[in-house]
Amino acid sequence: MRRQKHMAESRTEAGSLQEALARTIGRWTEGVEDRSTPIPNLNFFRRQGPTKPAVCMVEPSVILVVQGAKQLIVGGEAYPYNVDRFLMTSLDLPANSETVIASPEKPCLGLAFKLDVRIIADLIAQGGLPPARERSSDKSVGIGTVSPLLLEAFKHLLDLLEEPNAVALLAPAFQREIHYRLLMSDQAARLWQIAAVGSQSHRIARAIDWLKANYRLPLRVEELAGRVHMSPSAFRHHFHQLAAMSPLQYQKWLRLNEARRLMLNEKFDAADAAFKVGYESPSQFSREYSRLFGAPPKRDIESMRRKADVAVPVSNALPA
């Protein structure tokens, strides 16, 4: 009976905190889908209705929904999250993001908070933290339980938006508090793993950093494995486990998305974009582009521009 009462009180407290967070996020995202904030590593999102899976790159982050529901699809596996469950990623991951529950009257609202491995390592090094109860899985995506303590830590951070002059001074302390709460959560093992220098996750993260900086260059897996001090077979195995794709597929994803950006934002034609990102054959580029985005380059870009043309213009002014 006492346990049931405690659970009911916890749910009530969590609900009140989520309503407060939803008011703040709703105010800041009025008229826009995605919004950066003056607080480093903190972004908001708003979706007015369910969406089809959209290609995205997810940084090592915690993604918290305070109203509605979403899911991330990585390597064909869906990770649903909502007001009760948060999403955590520990690598830069190509994925598909989908909004599941949302409406104009009650939009899906939430935030993405980029993790800082240095803070995690420092908190662990200081000691006093209980070791992770469970071993982390061999995946770089996890779903954790939302607690009132975690929500309260995020509320402390978001409240700073009402005090712009206090952000530089107080935000680091509240960001540290959030990392501490995550280290006390059921996703602690994943954080211990990514903070451990020399771990497989750490080595694959270094390889991904190299790929992001050098995606235009020809990829030799054996050389990249050597850079992170792994055998080629172990490197391929762990890369696929953590990123849900091979190193070559990861490089291809980076190239195709950069080409899409060049065509959409910088008016490159398909052939020039293909050569710019490292392709030698425009026809191969077109085939692989169609596989990833569902349409040939020209048709895909024209469709994206039509959608942009019918979008309602919004003000860049900060909310009151």
FINUFI-935624 format. One record per residue (C-alpha): residue number from 1; residue in one letter; x, y, z. Coordinates in steps of 0.001 Angstrom, whole numbers, plus 500000, padded with zeros to 6 digits. Layout:
N
{pos NUM&code A&xx X&yy Y&zz Z}
...
END
This chain:
320
{pos 1&code M&xx 500000&yy 500000&zz 500000}
{pos 2&code R&xx 502799&yy 502401&zz 500927}
{pos 3&code R&xx 504635&yy 501554&zz 497705}
{pos 4&code Q&xx 501511&yy 502243&zz 495618}
{pos 5&code K&xx 501048&yy 505598&zz 497365}
{pos 6&code H&xx 504684&yy 506516&zz 496679}
{pos 7&code M&xx 504311&yy 505581&zz 492989}
{pos 8&code A&xx 501146&yy 507671&zz 492689}
{pos 9&code E&xx 502857&yy 510670&zz 494296}
{pos 10&code S&xx 505842&yy 510228&zz 491967}
{pos 11&code R&xx 503592&yy 510172&zz 488893}
{pos 12&code T&xx 501800&yy 513297&zz 490077}
{pos 13&code E&xx 505096&yy 515111&zz 490659}
{pos 14&code A&xx 506420&yy 514018&zz 487260}
{pos 15&code G&xx 503208&yy 515178&zz 485583}
{pos 16&code S&xx 503458&yy 518641&zz 487149}
{pos 17&code L&xx 507096&yy 518998&zz 486087}
{pos 18&code Q&xx 506299&yy 517865&zz 482538}
{pos 19&code E&xx 503494&yy 520420&zz 482293}
{pos 20&code A&xx 505897&yy 523173&zz 483356}
{pos 21&code L&xx 508497&yy 522022&zz 480814}
{pos 22&code A&xx 505816&yy 521797&zz 478110}
{pos 23&code R&xx 504768&yy 525404&zz 478762}
{pos 24&code T&xx 508344&yy 526622&zz 478340}
{pos 25&code I&xx 509059&yy 524531&zz 475238}
{pos 26&code G&xx 505667&yy 525413&zz 473732}
{pos 27&code R&xx 506366&yy 529117&zz 474171}
{pos 28&code W&xx 509794&yy 528877&zz 472551}
{pos 29&code T&xx 508645&yy 526753&zz 469592}
{pos 30&code E&xx 505501&yy 528674&zz 468688}
{pos 31&code G&xx 505355&yy 528602&zz 464873}
{pos 32&code V&xx 508522&yy 526501&zz 464369}
{pos 33&code E&xx 509403&yy 522817&zz 464453}
{pos 34&code D&xx 512953&yy 523020&zz 465796}
{pos 35&code R&xx 514539&yy 525701&zz 467922}
{pos 36&code S&xx 518028&yy 526236&zz 469307}
{pos 37&code T&xx 518308&yy 528007&zz 472652}
{pos 38&code P&xx 520812&yy 530384&zz 474280}
{pos 39&code I&xx 521817&yy 527476&zz 476533}
{pos 40&code P&xx 524675&yy 525456&zz 474976}
{pos 41&code N&xx 523791&yy 521924&zz 473804}
{pos 42&code L&xx 520043&yy 522400&zz 474370}
{pos 43&code N&xx 517481&yy 522386&zz 471553}
{pos 44&code F&xx 513683&yy 522166&zz 471480}
{pos 45&code F&xx 511293&yy 520497&zz 469042}
{pos 46&code R&xx 507583&yy 520734&zz 468279}
{pos 47&code R&xx 505497&yy 518556&zz 465950}
{pos 48&code Q&xx 501873&yy 519415&zz 465180}
{pos 49&code G&xx 500943&yy 515910&zz 463994}
{pos 50&code P&xx 502298&yy 512410&zz 463349}
{pos 51&code T&xx 505124&yy 512299&zz 460802}
{pos 52&code K&xx 506666&yy 509711&zz 458545}
{pos 53&code P&xx 510219&yy 508580&zz 459414}
{pos 54&code A&xx 512676&yy 511333&zz 458438}
{pos 55&code V&xx 516401&yy 510845&zz 457903}
{pos 56&code C&xx 518496&yy 512464&zz 460620}
{pos 57&code M&xx 521849&yy 512361&zz 462392}
{pos 58&code V&xx 521579&yy 511997&zz 466170}
{pos 59&code E&xx 524497&yy 513153&zz 468321}
{pos 60&code P&xx 525318&yy 511557&zz 471691}
{pos 61&code S&xx 522273&yy 512968&zz 473453}
{pos 62&code V&xx 519330&yy 512565&zz 475751}
{pos 63&code I&xx 516013&yy 513222&zz 474053}
{pos 64&code L&xx 513116&yy 513936&zz 476370}
{pos 65&code V&xx 509464&yy 514166&zz 475346}
{pos 66&code V&xx 507216&yy 516134&zz 477709}
{pos 67&code Q&xx 504064&yy 515831&zz 475598}
{pos 68&code G&xx 503209&yy 513279&zz 472890}
{pos 69&code A&xx 505366&yy 510403&zz 471689}
{pos 70&code K&xx 508139&yy 509721&zz 469169}
{pos 71&code Q&xx 510380&yy 506892&zz 468061}
{pos 72&code L&xx 513848&yy 506556&zz 466587}
{pos 73&code I&xx 514571&yy 503838&zz 464037}
{pos 74&code V&xx 518178&yy 502623&zz 463901}
{pos 75&code G&xx 519227&yy 499680&zz 461765}
{pos 76&code G&xx 515609&yy 498652&zz 461279}
{pos 77&code E&xx 514925&yy 498553&zz 465057}
{pos 78&code A&xx 512433&yy 500997&zz 466591}
{pos 79&code Y&xx 513071&yy 502720&zz 469922}
{pos 80&code P&xx 509797&yy 504324&zz 471118}
{pos 81&code Y&xx 509899&yy 507028&zz 473763}
{pos 82&code N&xx 507318&yy 509249&zz 475437}
{pos 83&code V&xx 506610&yy 511081&zz 478706}
{pos 84&code D&xx 507579&yy 507978&zz 480695}
{pos 85&code R&xx 510687&yy 506924&zz 478760}
{pos 86&code F&xx 513630&yy 508979&zz 477488}
{pos 87&code L&xx 515948&yy 508161&zz 474601}
{pos 88&code M&xx 519729&yy 508105&zz 474991}
{pos 89&code T&xx 522290&yy 507770&zz 472200}
{pos 90&code S&xx 526025&yy 507385&zz 472739}
{pos 91&code L&xx 527395&yy 507841&zz 469177}
{pos 92&code D&xx 526745&yy 510065&zz 466156}
{pos 93&code L&xx 524092&yy 507858&zz 464572}
{pos 94&code P&xx 522363&yy 507952&zz 461188}
{pos 95&code A&xx 518727&yy 507190&zz 461971}
{pos 96&code N&xx 515105&yy 507876&zz 461111}
{pos 97&code S&xx 512991&yy 509953&zz 463485}
{pos 98&code E&xx 509212&yy 509578&zz 463583}
{pos 99&code T&xx 506527&yy 511433&zz 465533}
{pos 100&code V&xx 503882&yy 508975&zz 466724}
{pos 101&code I&xx 501460&yy 510993&zz 468870}
{pos 102&code A&xx 500829&yy 514696&zz 468200}
{pos 103&code S&xx 498056&yy 517067&zz 467153}
{pos 104&code P&xx 497652&yy 520824&zz 466582}
{pos 105&code E&xx 495747&yy 521054&zz 469879}
{pos 106&code K&xx 498322&yy 518978&zz 471755}
{pos 107&code P&xx 501621&yy 518995&zz 469821}
{pos 108&code C&xx 504506&yy 516686&zz 470552}
{pos 109&code L&xx 506958&yy 518779&zz 472581}
{pos 110&code G&xx 510415&yy 517918&zz 473817}
{pos 111&code L&xx 514090&yy 518667&zz 474010}
{pos 112&code A&xx 517430&yy 517276&zz 472886}
{pos 113&code F&xx 520352&yy 517684&zz 475272}
{pos 114&code K&xx 523831&yy 516852&zz 473989}
{pos 115&code L&xx 525911&yy 514748&zz 476372}
{pos 116&code D&xx 529364&yy 515907&zz 477464}
{pos 117&code V&xx 531715&yy 512942&zz 477918}
{pos 118&code R&xx 534139&yy 515111&zz 479894}
{pos 119&code I&xx 531506&yy 515835&zz 482545}
{pos 120&code I&xx 530567&yy 512149&zz 482735}
{pos 121&code A&xx 534212&yy 511107&zz 483139}
{pos 122&code D&xx 534808&yy 513785&zz 485772}
{pos 123&code L&xx 531774&yy 512729&zz 487830}
{pos 124&code I&xx 532875&yy 509095&zz 487684}
{pos 125&code A&xx 536482&yy 509990&zz 488566}
{pos 126&code Q&xx 535380&yy 511917&zz 491647}
{pos 127&code G&xx 534001&yy 508696&zz 493083}
{pos 128&code G&xx 531013&yy 508198&zz 495302}
{pos 129&code L&xx 528807&yy 507028&zz 492442}
{pos 130&code P&xx 527428&yy 503511&zz 492666}
{pos 131&code P&xx 528727&yy 501253&zz 489878}
{pos 132&code A&xx 526232&yy 500566&zz 487107}
{pos 133&code R&xx 523928&yy 497747&zz 488173}
{pos 134&code E&xx 523712&yy 496204&zz 484718}
{pos 135&code R&xx 526156&yy 495801&zz 481878}
{pos 136&code S&xx 525362&yy 498030&zz 478920}
{pos 137&code S&xx 524162&yy 496353&zz 475742}
{pos 138&code D&xx 526308&yy 496344&zz 472619}
{pos 139&code K&xx 524106&yy 499024&zz 471068}
{pos 140&code S&xx 524507&yy 502782&zz 471111}
{pos 141&code V&xx 520818&yy 503499&zz 471703}
{pos 142&code G&xx 518954&yy 502974&zz 474958}
{pos 143&code I&xx 515574&yy 503758&zz 476488}
{pos 144&code G&xx 515548&yy 504959&zz 480111}
{pos 145&code T&xx 512926&yy 505610&zz 482757}
{pos 146&code V&xx 511954&yy 509246&zz 483311}
{pos 147&code S&xx 512116&yy 510205&zz 486996}
{pos 148&code P&xx 510958&yy 513341&zz 488857}
{pos 149&code L&xx 514598&yy 514023&zz 489803}
{pos 150&code L&xx 515665&yy 514039&zz 486153}
{pos 151&code L&xx 512729&yy 516259&zz 485172}
{pos 152&code E&xx 513521&yy 518641&zz 488011}
{pos 153&code A&xx 517141&yy 518904&zz 486842}
{pos 154&code F&xx 515948&yy 519833&zz 483348}
{pos 155&code K&xx 513487&yy 522354&zz 484803}
{pos 156&code H&xx 516343&yy 524056&zz 486665}
{pos 157&code L&xx 518140&yy 524439&zz 483326}
{pos 158&code L&xx 515103&yy 525636&zz 481347}
{pos 159&code D&xx 514189&yy 528175&zz 484031}
{pos 160&code L&xx 517395&yy 530015&zz 483091}
{pos 161&code L&xx 515723&yy 531039&zz 479837}
{pos 162&code E&xx 513840&yy 533583&zz 481951}
{pos 163&code E&xx 517200&yy 534945&zz 483185}
{pos 164&code P&xx 519426&yy 535335&zz 480096}
{pos 165&code N&xx 522169&yy 537057&zz 482067}
{pos 166&code A&xx 522446&yy 534056&zz 484389}
{pos 167&code V&xx 522977&yy 531442&zz 481648}
{pos 168&code A&xx 526771&yy 531709&zz 481412}
{pos 169&code L&xx 527185&yy 531521&zz 485187}
{pos 170&code L&xx 524581&yy 528923&zz 486201}
{pos 171&code A&xx 524013&yy 526680&zz 483174}
{pos 172&code P&xx 527236&yy 524640&zz 483678}
{pos 173&code A&xx 526130&yy 523665&zz 487200}
{pos 174&code F&xx 522657&yy 522605&zz 486055}
{pos 175&code Q&xx 524089&yy 520703&zz 483064}
{pos 176&code R&xx 526354&yy 518870&zz 485482}
{pos 177&code E&xx 523301&yy 518063&zz 487614}
{pos 178&code I&xx 521583&yy 516508&zz 484585}
{pos 179&code H&xx 524604&yy 514292&zz 483867}
{pos 180&code Y&xx 524630&yy 513228&zz 487524}
{pos 181&code R&xx 520939&yy 512254&zz 487390}
{pos 182&code L&xx 521596&yy 510250&zz 484229}
{pos 183&code L&xx 524465&yy 508435&zz 485977}
{pos 184&code M&xx 521960&yy 507518&zz 488696}
{pos 185&code S&xx 519406&yy 506276&zz 486134}
{pos 186&code D&xx 518873&yy 502882&zz 484539}
{pos 187&code Q&xx 521045&yy 504066&zz 481616}
{pos 188&code A&xx 524129&yy 504522&zz 483826}
{pos 189&code A&xx 525948&yy 501535&zz 482326}
{pos 190&code R&xx 525820&yy 503133&zz 478873}
{pos 191&code L&xx 527368&yy 506328&zz 480245}
{pos 192&code W&xx 530129&yy 504467&zz 482081}
{pos 193&code Q&xx 530910&yy 502643&zz 478839}
{pos 194&code I&xx 531194&yy 505731&zz 476610}
{pos 195&code A&xx 533322&yy 507561&zz 479187}
{pos 196&code A&xx 535852&yy 504735&zz 479497}
{pos 197&code V&xx 538939&yy 505591&zz 477410}
{pos 198&code G&xx 540022&yy 502496&zz 475496}
{pos 199&code S&xx 536577&yy 500867&zz 475502}
{pos 200&code Q&xx 535158&yy 499564&zz 472230}
{pos 201&code S&xx 532593&yy 502405&zz 472244}
{pos 202&code H&xx 535333&yy 504985&zz 472700}
{pos 203&code R&xx 537362&yy 503537&zz 469814}
{pos 204&code I&xx 534378&yy 503381&zz 467473}
{pos 205&code A&xx 533525&yy 506984&zz 468411}
{pos 206&code R&xx 537054&yy 508004&zz 467378}
{pos 207&code A&xx 536624&yy 506176&zz 464076}
{pos 208&code I&xx 533329&yy 507980&zz 463473}
{pos 209&code D&xx 535000&yy 511326&zz 464179}
{pos 210&code W&xx 537584&yy 510475&zz 461503}
{pos 211&code L&xx 534889&yy 509449&zz 459005}
{pos 212&code K&xx 532956&yy 512683&zz 459559}
{pos 213&code A&xx 536075&yy 514743&zz 458885}
{pos 214&code N&xx 537282&yy 512675&zz 455913}
{pos 215&code Y&xx 534161&yy 511226&zz 454269}
{pos 216&code R&xx 535282&yy 512459&zz 450821}
{pos 217&code L&xx 538401&yy 510263&zz 450894}
{pos 218&code P&xx 538470&yy 506622&zz 449759}
{pos 219&code L&xx 537811&yy 504381&zz 452761}
{pos 220&code R&xx 540255&yy 501607&zz 453655}
{pos 221&code V&xx 538761&yy 499776&zz 456598}
{pos 222&code E&xx 542055&yy 498148&zz 457556}
{pos 223&code E&xx 543742&yy 501547&zz 457867}
{pos 224&code L&xx 540870&yy 503011&zz 459872}
{pos 225&code A&xx 540901&yy 499995&zz 462206}
{pos 226&code G&xx 544627&yy 500557&zz 462739}
{pos 227&code R&xx 544002&yy 504209&zz 463637}
{pos 228&code V&xx 541878&yy 503137&zz 466606}
{pos 229&code H&xx 544118&yy 500166&zz 467518}
{pos 230&code M&xx 541697&yy 497395&zz 466583}
{pos 231&code S&xx 542003&yy 494404&zz 464285}
{pos 232&code P&xx 539962&yy 494774&zz 461063}
{pos 233&code S&xx 537616&yy 491931&zz 462017}
{pos 234&code A&xx 536971&yy 493267&zz 465542}
{pos 235&code F&xx 536564&yy 496782&zz 464160}
{pos 236&code R&xx 533955&yy 495691&zz 461598}
{pos 237&code H&xx 532093&yy 493658&zz 464220}
{pos 238&code H&xx 531922&yy 496363&zz 466886}
{pos 239&code F&xx 531238&yy 499163&zz 464395}
{pos 240&code H&xx 528222&yy 497289&zz 463055}
{pos 241&code Q&xx 526983&yy 496451&zz 466551}
{pos 242&code L&xx 527166&yy 500042&zz 467741}
{pos 243&code A&xx 526250&yy 501974&zz 464581}
{pos 244&code A&xx 523866&yy 499386&zz 463073}
{pos 245&code M&xx 525712&yy 499661&zz 459747}
{pos 246&code S&xx 529144&yy 498979&zz 458276}
{pos 247&code P&xx 531875&yy 501671&zz 458072}
{pos 248&code L&xx 531332&yy 501860&zz 454295}
{pos 249&code Q&xx 527574&yy 502331&zz 454732}
{pos 250&code Y&xx 528245&yy 505047&zz 457315}
{pos 251&code Q&xx 530552&yy 506893&zz 454912}
{pos 252&code K&xx 527952&yy 506556&zz 452152}
{pos 253&code W&xx 525273&yy 508029&zz 454446}
{pos 254&code L&xx 527513&yy 511015&zz 455233}
{pos 255&code R&xx 528281&yy 511616&zz 451556}
{pos 256&code L&xx 524654&yy 511414&zz 450416}
{pos 257&code N&xx 523360&yy 513732&zz 453127}
{pos 258&code E&xx 526068&yy 516314&zz 452424}
{pos 259&code A&xx 525244&yy 516108&zz 448710}
{pos 260&code R&xx 521571&yy 516674&zz 449535}
{pos 261&code R&xx 522510&yy 519757&zz 451561}
{pos 262&code L&xx 524667&yy 521103&zz 448715}
{pos 263&code M&xx 521862&yy 520699&zz 446172}
{pos 264&code L&xx 519176&yy 522147&zz 448438}
{pos 265&code N&xx 521042&yy 525037&zz 450062}
{pos 266&code E&xx 523885&yy 525861&zz 447681}
{pos 267&code K&xx 522143&yy 525097&zz 444362}
{pos 268&code F&xx 524651&yy 522426&zz 443197}
{pos 269&code D&xx 523423&yy 520161&zz 440415}
{pos 270&code A&xx 523489&yy 516399&zz 441049}
{pos 271&code A&xx 526726&yy 515692&zz 439165}
{pos 272&code D&xx 528673&yy 518509&zz 440850}
{pos 273&code A&xx 527362&yy 517477&zz 444292}
{pos 274&code A&xx 528341&yy 513860&zz 443621}
{pos 275&code F&xx 531935&yy 514781&zz 442732}
{pos 276&code K&xx 532146&yy 517237&zz 445631}
{pos 277&code V&xx 531385&yy 514555&zz 448238}
{pos 278&code G&xx 533719&yy 511949&zz 446759}
{pos 279&code Y&xx 531734&yy 509987&zz 444166}
{pos 280&code E&xx 533472&yy 509213&zz 440876}
{pos 281&code S&xx 530312&yy 508048&zz 439094}
{pos 282&code P&xx 527180&yy 510267&zz 438933}
{pos 283&code S&xx 525076&yy 507244&zz 437965}
{pos 284&code Q&xx 526202&yy 505322&zz 441069}
{pos 285&code F&xx 525492&yy 508424&zz 443134}
{pos 286&code S&xx 521965&yy 508675&zz 441690}
{pos 287&code R&xx 521227&yy 504984&zz 442408}
{pos 288&code E&xx 522435&yy 505179&zz 446004}
{pos 289&code Y&xx 520688&yy 508517&zz 446580}
{pos 290&code S&xx 517384&yy 507047&zz 445365}
{pos 291&code R&xx 517786&yy 504068&zz 447695}
{pos 292&code L&xx 518301&yy 506296&zz 450734}
{pos 293&code F&xx 515815&yy 509099&zz 450061}
{pos 294&code G&xx 513205&yy 507284&zz 447962}
{pos 295&code A&xx 513567&yy 509467&zz 444846}
{pos 296&code P&xx 516288&yy 510525&zz 442363}
{pos 297&code P&xx 518244&yy 513661&zz 443344}
{pos 298&code K&xx 516465&yy 516164&zz 441089}
{pos 299&code R&xx 512961&yy 514994&zz 441982}
{pos 300&code D&xx 513788&yy 514822&zz 445707}
{pos 301&code I&xx 515195&yy 518364&zz 445809}
{pos 302&code E&xx 512272&yy 519774&zz 443803}
{pos 303&code S&xx 509857&yy 518124&zz 446231}
{pos 304&code M&xx 511693&yy 519572&zz 449225}
{pos 305&code R&xx 511645&yy 523055&zz 447703}
{pos 306&code R&xx 507889&yy 522838&zz 447001}
{pos 307&code K&xx 507280&yy 521918&zz 450640}
{pos 308&code A&xx 509443&yy 524844&zz 451760}
{pos 309&code D&xx 507514&yy 527229&zz 449497}
{pos 310&code V&xx 504152&yy 526353&zz 451071}
{pos 311&code A&xx 505465&yy 526558&zz 454623}
{pos 312&code V&xx 504176&yy 529503&zz 456642}
{pos 313&code P&xx 506971&yy 532040&zz 457287}
{pos 314&code V&xx 507806&yy 532486&zz 460965}
{pos 315&code S&xx 509515&yy 535254&zz 462884}
{pos 316&code N&xx 513069&yy 534777&zz 464125}
{pos 317&code A&xx 512329&yy 536887&zz 467187}
{pos 318&code L&xx 512753&yy 535258&zz 470567}
{pos 319&code P&xx 509505&yy 534469&zz 472401}
{pos 320&code A&xx 508422&yy 536883&zz 475078}
END
